[in-house]
Amino acid sequence: MIEALALNEAALRTGFFVGIFALMAGWEALAPLRQRGVSRTLRWSNNLALVALDSVIVRLIFPVTAVSFAALAAERDWGLLNLLGLPFWPALIVSLLLLDLIIYLQHRLFHAVPLLWRLHRVHHADIEFDVTTALRFHPLEMLVSMAIKLAAIAVIGAPAEAVLVFEVILNGAAMFNHANVALPPKVERMLRLVFVTPDMHRIHHSTQIEEMNRNFGFNLAWWDRLLGSYCPRAQQDQHSMPIGLDQFRTRRDLWLDRMLLQPLRRKP
């Protein structure tokens, strides 16, 4: 089973990525919540170029994937779950919950530590909010995130199958909750009891500092409620509230070279 996952991991992840991206992009095109203020060609070409660069750099620095590393951890009995010898399904569920919590805590850490915030603000500096915003991260942040993920897998002892499921869910959830769409109010309220919705996460991308430091979850909405960072609604209407960072709002800031150099730039 693990060998089959390792062989097919890239195809599985790519298939889900392309499918969910196409679904969200189509939904945005048919029923966008917010009107675009910037050319989609400009933003998407640079955001997706950053994704491609991230993928190459992470693979060069970390030749092992998270799934293959989890298989290695299982072979060597690393991690709490491997030591406890939990059956597969309980281990899978516990792994998914713990990995999601770690992503939430990591997100808060990137907001709290000034040096890490300089990397993470590349994600927040997008002045529009759509499916490509979910993928817009500085390569150095991706490297730090990968190191944290591998350390978490080693400590937890997450099964390789759980890691693959988590990677697919996290990637898909991020594209969903960054999409420029709105759910029917009743569906939004019900779904938000468990999962992060676009309306919930869009608040996190507000230019208001107090809103930016709320709603850190990417998949499960529980952590924000349990750990005191939940904000139920924005101060302004989500159709028109400013998105992004006040100090990086020019068209030139949307270009790939500016995104790569942004952590070195000071506030005006």
C-alpha positions as CSV (number, residue, x, y, z in Angstrom):
1,M,0.0,0.0,0.0
2,I,2.7,2.5,1.0
3,E,4.8,1.6,-2.1
4,A,1.8,2.3,-4.3
5,L,1.2,5.6,-2.6
6,A,4.8,6.6,-3.0
7,L,4.7,5.8,-6.7
8,N,1.4,7.5,-7.4
9,E,1.6,10.4,-4.9
10,A,2.6,13.0,-7.6
11,A,-0.2,11.9,-9.9
12,L,-2.8,11.9,-7.1
13,R,-1.9,15.3,-5.7
14,T,-1.6,16.9,-9.2
15,G,-5.0,15.5,-10.2
16,F,-6.8,16.8,-7.1
17,F,-5.0,20.1,-7.4
18,V,-5.9,20.7,-11.0
19,G,-9.5,19.5,-10.4
20,I,-10.1,21.7,-7.4
21,F,-8.4,24.7,-8.9
22,A,-10.5,24.4,-12.1
23,L,-13.7,24.1,-10.0
24,M,-12.9,27.1,-7.9
25,A,-11.8,29.2,-10.9
26,G,-15.0,28.3,-12.7
27,W,-17.1,29.2,-9.7
28,E,-15.4,32.5,-9.4
29,A,-15.9,33.3,-13.1
30,L,-19.6,32.5,-12.9
31,A,-20.5,34.0,-9.6
32,P,-17.7,36.3,-8.1
33,L,-18.4,37.9,-4.8
34,R,-16.1,40.8,-5.3
35,Q,-15.5,42.8,-8.5
36,R,-11.9,42.6,-9.7
37,G,-9.9,45.8,-9.5
38,V,-6.7,44.4,-11.1
39,S,-6.2,42.5,-14.3
40,R,-6.5,38.7,-13.6
41,T,-3.8,38.1,-16.3
42,L,-1.3,40.2,-14.3
43,R,-2.1,38.6,-10.9
44,W,-2.5,35.1,-12.0
45,S,0.6,34.9,-14.2
46,N,2.8,36.2,-11.3
47,N,1.0,34.2,-8.5
48,L,1.3,31.0,-10.5
49,A,4.9,31.7,-11.5
50,L,5.6,31.9,-7.8
51,V,3.9,28.5,-7.2
52,A,6.1,27.0,-9.9
53,L,9.3,28.5,-8.4
54,D,8.2,27.3,-4.9
55,S,7.8,23.7,-6.1
56,V,11.2,23.6,-7.7
57,I,13.0,25.1,-4.7
58,V,11.3,22.9,-2.2
59,R,12.1,19.8,-4.2
60,L,15.7,20.8,-4.6
61,I,16.2,21.5,-0.8
62,F,13.9,18.6,0.4
63,P,14.3,15.7,-2.1
64,V,12.0,13.6,0.2
65,T,8.3,14.3,0.1
66,A,6.1,14.4,3.2
67,V,4.5,11.1,2.3
68,S,7.8,9.2,1.7
69,F,9.2,10.7,4.9
70,A,6.1,9.4,6.8
71,A,6.8,5.9,5.3
72,L,10.4,6.2,6.5
73,A,9.2,7.2,10.0
74,A,7.0,4.1,10.0
75,E,9.8,1.8,9.0
76,R,12.0,3.1,11.8
77,D,9.2,3.3,14.4
78,W,9.6,7.1,14.8
79,G,6.8,9.0,16.5
80,L,4.2,8.7,19.2
81,L,1.6,6.7,17.1
82,N,4.2,4.2,15.9
83,L,5.3,3.7,19.5
84,L,1.7,3.2,20.7
85,G,0.9,0.9,17.9
86,L,-2.5,2.3,17.3
87,P,-4.7,0.5,14.7
88,F,-4.8,2.2,11.3
89,W,-8.1,4.1,11.4
90,P,-7.6,5.7,14.8
91,A,-4.1,6.6,13.8
92,L,-5.4,8.2,10.6
93,I,-8.0,10.3,12.4
94,V,-5.6,11.4,15.2
95,S,-3.0,12.3,12.6
96,L,-5.4,14.4,10.5
97,L,-6.5,16.3,13.6
98,L,-3.0,16.9,15.0
99,L,-1.5,17.9,11.6
100,D,-4.4,20.4,11.1
101,L,-3.8,21.8,14.6
102,I,-0.1,22.2,13.8
103,I,-0.8,24.1,10.6
104,Y,-3.1,26.4,12.7
105,L,-0.3,27.0,15.3
106,Q,2.3,27.5,12.5
107,H,0.1,30.1,11.0
108,R,-0.2,32.0,14.3
109,L,3.6,31.7,14.7
110,F,4.2,33.3,11.3
111,H,2.1,36.3,12.4
112,A,3.7,36.6,15.8
113,V,7.4,36.4,15.0
114,P,8.6,39.5,13.0
115,L,11.1,37.7,10.9
116,L,8.6,35.0,9.9
117,W,5.9,37.7,9.3
118,R,8.2,39.3,6.7
119,L,8.0,36.0,4.8
120,H,4.3,35.4,5.3
121,R,3.3,39.0,4.4
122,V,3.9,38.0,0.7
123,H,0.7,36.0,1.0
124,H,-1.2,38.8,2.7
125,A,0.0,41.5,0.2
126,D,-2.2,40.2,-2.6
127,I,-4.7,43.1,-3.0
128,E,-7.3,40.7,-4.5
129,F,-8.7,37.5,-2.9
130,D,-9.2,34.5,-5.1
131,V,-8.1,30.9,-5.7
132,T,-4.5,31.9,-6.6
133,T,-4.1,33.8,-3.3
134,A,-4.2,30.4,-1.7
135,L,-1.0,29.5,-3.5
136,R,1.0,32.7,-3.1
137,F,3.8,32.1,-0.6
138,H,7.4,33.1,-0.5
139,P,9.8,30.2,-1.2
140,L,11.5,30.7,2.1
141,E,8.2,30.4,3.9
142,M,7.6,27.2,2.0
143,L,10.9,25.8,3.1
144,V,10.3,26.7,6.8
145,S,6.8,25.1,6.5
146,M,8.2,21.9,5.0
147,A,10.7,21.6,7.8
148,I,8.0,22.1,10.4
149,K,5.8,19.5,8.6
150,L,8.5,16.9,8.5
151,A,9.3,17.4,12.2
152,A,5.6,17.1,13.0
153,I,5.3,13.8,11.1
154,A,8.4,12.5,12.9
155,V,7.0,13.4,16.3
156,I,3.4,12.2,15.6
157,G,4.4,9.1,13.7
158,A,1.6,9.9,11.2
159,P,0.9,7.0,8.7
160,A,1.9,7.8,5.1
161,E,-1.7,7.4,4.0
162,A,-2.8,10.0,6.5
163,V,-0.2,12.4,5.3
164,L,-1.3,12.1,1.7
165,V,-4.9,12.6,2.7
166,F,-4.0,15.6,4.8
167,E,-1.9,17.2,2.0
168,V,-4.8,16.8,-0.5
169,I,-7.4,18.1,2.0
170,L,-5.2,21.1,3.1
171,N,-4.4,22.1,-0.5
172,G,-8.1,21.8,-1.6
173,A,-9.4,23.6,1.6
174,A,-7.0,26.5,1.0
175,M,-8.2,27.0,-2.6
176,F,-11.8,26.7,-1.4
177,N,-11.6,29.2,1.4
178,H,-9.6,31.7,-0.6
179,A,-12.0,31.6,-3.5
180,N,-13.8,34.8,-4.6
181,V,-17.2,33.3,-4.0
182,A,-20.0,33.3,-1.4
183,L,-22.1,30.4,-0.1
184,P,-25.9,30.8,0.6
185,P,-26.1,32.2,4.2
186,K,-27.7,29.1,5.7
187,V,-25.1,26.8,4.1
188,E,-22.3,29.2,5.2
189,R,-23.5,29.2,8.8
190,M,-23.8,25.4,9.0
191,L,-20.5,24.7,7.2
192,R,-18.6,27.1,9.3
193,L,-19.4,25.0,12.4
194,V,-16.8,22.5,11.1
195,F,-14.8,24.0,8.2
196,V,-13.2,27.3,7.3
197,T,-15.4,29.0,4.7
198,P,-14.4,31.8,2.2
199,D,-16.3,34.4,4.3
200,M,-14.5,33.3,7.4
201,H,-11.0,33.3,5.9
202,R,-11.6,36.5,3.9
203,I,-11.7,38.4,7.2
204,H,-8.2,37.2,7.9
205,H,-7.1,39.0,4.7
206,S,-8.6,42.4,5.8
207,T,-6.3,45.4,6.0
208,Q,-7.5,45.9,9.6
209,I,-4.8,44.5,11.9
210,E,-7.3,43.2,14.5
211,E,-9.1,41.2,11.8
212,M,-5.8,40.1,10.1
213,N,-4.9,38.5,13.5
214,R,-8.0,36.4,13.6
215,N,-9.3,33.3,11.8
216,F,-6.0,31.5,11.3
217,G,-7.5,28.1,10.4
218,F,-7.1,26.7,6.9
219,N,-9.3,23.6,7.1
220,L,-11.1,22.9,10.5
221,A,-12.8,26.0,12.0
222,W,-12.6,24.5,15.5
223,W,-9.1,25.7,16.5
224,D,-10.0,29.4,16.1
225,R,-13.0,29.0,18.4
226,L,-11.1,26.8,21.0
227,L,-8.0,29.0,21.1
228,G,-9.6,32.4,21.1
229,S,-8.8,33.7,17.6
230,Y,-12.3,33.5,16.0
231,C,-13.9,36.5,14.4
232,P,-17.4,35.9,13.2
233,R,-17.8,38.9,10.9
234,A,-15.8,41.8,9.4
235,Q,-16.3,45.4,10.3
236,Q,-17.0,46.3,6.6
237,D,-19.1,44.6,4.0
238,Q,-17.1,41.7,2.4
239,H,-18.1,42.8,-1.1
240,S,-16.0,46.0,-0.7
241,M,-13.7,45.8,2.3
242,P,-10.0,46.5,1.5
243,I,-7.9,43.3,1.1
244,G,-4.1,43.1,1.6
245,L,-1.5,45.3,3.2
246,D,-1.5,49.1,3.1
247,Q,2.2,49.4,2.3
248,F,2.1,47.1,-0.8
249,R,-0.7,48.2,-3.0
250,T,0.8,49.2,-6.3
251,R,0.6,47.1,-9.5
252,R,4.3,46.8,-9.4
253,D,4.1,45.0,-6.0
254,L,2.2,42.2,-7.8
255,W,5.1,41.2,-10.0
256,L,7.2,38.1,-9.1
257,D,10.5,40.0,-8.5
258,R,8.8,42.3,-6.0
259,M,7.2,39.4,-4.2
260,L,10.6,37.6,-3.9
261,L,12.3,40.8,-2.6
262,Q,9.4,41.9,-0.4
263,P,10.8,40.4,2.9
264,L,13.8,42.7,2.5
265,R,11.6,45.8,2.1
266,R,10.8,48.0,5.0
267,K,7.5,49.8,5.5
268,P,7.4,53.2,3.6
